[in-house]
Amino acid sequence: MARSELRPVVKLRSTAGTGFTYVTRKNRRTDADRLVLRKYDPAARRHVDFREER
């Protein structure tokens, strides 16, 4: 069974410039724009915005 193209795997990169990434899935139907989540960056030791990279 193939993975759905409706929910692709995206990589979230830290805006703090540390290079830390999270990997998640998103729904293209509801989140057509680039995803931005506020998550913990262990390299910066604080919560920062993580933006979707393609």
Residue frames as a rotation matrix with the C-alpha (Angstrom) as fourth column:
MET 1
0.579 0.816 0.000 0.00
0.816 -0.579 0.000 0.00
0.000 0.000 -1.000 0.00
ALA 2
-0.280 -0.732 0.622 1.56
0.725 -0.586 -0.362 3.28
0.629 0.349 0.694 -1.11
ARG 3
-0.546 0.025 -0.837 1.80
0.657 -0.607 -0.447 6.38
-0.520 -0.794 0.315 1.04
SER 4
0.493 0.834 0.247 -0.81
0.841 -0.385 -0.380 9.00
-0.221 0.396 -0.891 0.27
GLU 5
-0.489 -0.611 0.622 0.27
0.757 -0.652 -0.046 12.09
0.434 0.448 0.782 -1.65
LEU 6
0.450 0.725 0.522 -2.38
0.242 -0.662 0.710 13.97
0.859 -0.193 -0.473 0.31
ARG 7
0.975 -0.162 0.150 -0.25
-0.186 -0.238 0.953 13.62
-0.119 -0.958 -0.263 3.47
PRO 8
0.543 -0.830 -0.130 3.39
0.133 0.237 -0.962 14.01
0.829 0.505 0.240 2.42
VAL 9
0.484 -0.531 -0.695 6.35
0.858 0.132 0.496 13.78
-0.172 -0.837 0.519 4.80
VAL 10
0.694 -0.263 0.670 7.85
0.076 -0.899 -0.432 17.24
0.716 0.350 -0.604 5.42
LYS 11
-0.090 -0.808 -0.583 11.03
0.933 0.137 -0.333 18.31
0.348 -0.574 0.741 7.15
LEU 12
0.909 0.370 0.193 10.81
0.253 -0.857 0.449 21.18
0.331 -0.359 -0.873 9.65
ARG 13
-0.073 -0.997 -0.025 14.05
0.784 -0.042 -0.620 23.16
0.617 -0.065 0.784 10.10
SER 14
0.244 0.105 -0.964 14.78
0.887 -0.426 0.178 25.44
-0.392 -0.899 -0.197 13.06
THR 15
0.723 0.038 0.689 14.78
0.396 -0.841 -0.369 29.19
0.566 0.540 -0.623 12.48
ALA 16
0.897 -0.432 -0.093 17.39
-0.103 -0.410 0.906 29.58
-0.429 -0.803 -0.413 15.24
GLY 17
0.584 -0.689 -0.430 20.08
-0.737 -0.228 -0.636 28.56
0.340 0.688 -0.641 12.76
THR 18
0.050 -0.562 0.825 21.18
-0.786 0.488 0.380 25.45
-0.616 -0.668 -0.418 14.63
GLY 19
-0.540 -0.219 -0.813 20.33
-0.774 0.508 0.377 23.05
0.331 0.833 -0.444 11.79
PHE 20
-0.849 0.283 0.446 18.08
-0.089 0.756 -0.649 20.94
-0.521 -0.591 -0.616 14.00
THR 21
-0.616 0.647 -0.449 15.14
-0.640 -0.079 0.765 19.33
0.459 0.759 0.462 12.18
TYR 22
-0.384 0.624 0.681 11.89
-0.336 0.592 -0.733 17.53
-0.860 -0.510 -0.018 12.94
VAL 23
-0.942 0.192 -0.275 10.11
-0.201 0.334 0.921 15.24
0.269 0.923 -0.276 10.47
THR 24
-0.502 0.852 0.148 6.31
-0.111 0.107 -0.988 15.17
-0.858 -0.512 0.041 10.35
ARG 25
-0.664 0.413 0.623 3.39
0.746 0.312 0.588 14.66
0.049 0.856 -0.515 7.98
LYS 26
-0.722 0.460 -0.517 0.97
-0.201 -0.855 -0.479 17.34
-0.662 -0.242 0.710 6.90
ASN 27
0.010 0.823 0.568 -2.41
0.751 0.368 -0.547 17.47
-0.660 0.432 -0.615 5.23
ARG 28
-0.877 -0.414 0.244 -2.13
0.461 -0.580 0.672 19.35
-0.137 0.702 0.699 1.93
ARG 29
-0.172 0.900 0.401 -5.86
0.743 -0.149 0.653 19.94
0.647 0.411 -0.643 1.78
THR 30
0.775 0.515 -0.367 -5.96
0.620 -0.505 0.601 21.96
0.124 -0.693 -0.710 5.03
ASP 31
0.477 -0.702 -0.528 -2.35
0.067 -0.571 0.818 23.28
-0.876 -0.426 -0.225 5.10
ALA 32
0.846 -0.120 0.519 -1.55
0.531 0.116 -0.839 24.30
0.041 0.986 0.162 1.55
ASP 33
0.708 -0.618 0.343 1.02
-0.514 -0.783 -0.350 26.88
0.485 0.072 -0.872 2.68
ARG 34
-0.232 -0.863 -0.450 4.33
-0.017 0.466 -0.885 26.07
0.973 -0.197 -0.122 4.28
LEU 35
0.658 0.495 -0.567 3.90
0.460 0.331 0.824 24.70
0.596 -0.803 -0.010 7.77
VAL 36
-0.342 -0.713 0.612 5.26
-0.295 -0.537 -0.791 26.69
0.892 -0.451 -0.027 10.74
LEU 37
0.665 0.499 -0.555 5.24
0.336 0.464 0.820 25.10
0.667 -0.732 0.141 14.20
ARG 38
0.222 -0.575 0.787 6.69
-0.811 -0.557 -0.179 26.32
0.542 -0.598 -0.590 17.48
LYS 39
0.862 -0.008 -0.508 8.73
0.167 0.949 0.269 23.44
0.479 -0.316 0.819 18.90
TYR 40
0.802 -0.593 0.076 11.68
-0.220 -0.175 0.960 22.85
-0.555 -0.786 -0.271 21.23
ASP 41
0.678 -0.702 -0.219 15.18
-0.211 0.099 -0.972 23.15
0.704 0.705 -0.081 19.75
PRO 42
0.900 -0.318 -0.298 17.60
0.419 0.451 0.788 21.20
-0.116 -0.834 0.539 22.00
ALA 43
-0.020 -0.949 0.315 20.64
0.936 -0.128 -0.327 22.83
0.350 0.289 0.891 20.39
ALA 44
-0.356 -0.032 0.934 19.34
0.012 -0.999 -0.029 26.33
0.934 0.000 0.357 21.24
ARG 45
-0.751 0.121 -0.649 17.68
0.636 0.399 -0.661 25.04
0.179 -0.909 -0.376 24.45
ARG 46
-0.646 0.644 -0.410 14.48
-0.220 -0.671 -0.708 26.99
-0.731 -0.367 0.575 23.89
HIS 47
0.124 0.779 0.615 11.27
0.689 0.379 -0.618 26.96
-0.714 0.500 -0.490 21.85
VAL 48
-0.628 -0.307 -0.715 11.60
-0.304 -0.749 0.589 28.47
-0.717 0.587 0.377 18.38
ASP 49
0.511 0.775 -0.372 9.65
-0.635 0.048 -0.771 28.46
-0.580 0.630 0.517 15.11
PHE 50
-0.530 -0.555 0.641 10.28
0.101 0.709 0.697 25.52
-0.842 0.434 -0.320 12.82
ARG 51
0.147 0.545 -0.825 9.49
-0.785 -0.444 -0.433 26.14
-0.602 0.711 0.363 9.13
GLU 52
0.658 0.181 0.731 8.77
0.224 0.879 -0.420 23.58
-0.719 0.440 0.538 6.46
GLU 53
-0.210 -0.727 -0.653 11.54
-0.694 -0.359 0.623 23.15
-0.688 0.585 -0.430 3.94
ARG 54
0.819 0.574 0.023 11.11
-0.355 0.537 -0.765 21.51
-0.451 0.618 0.643 0.56
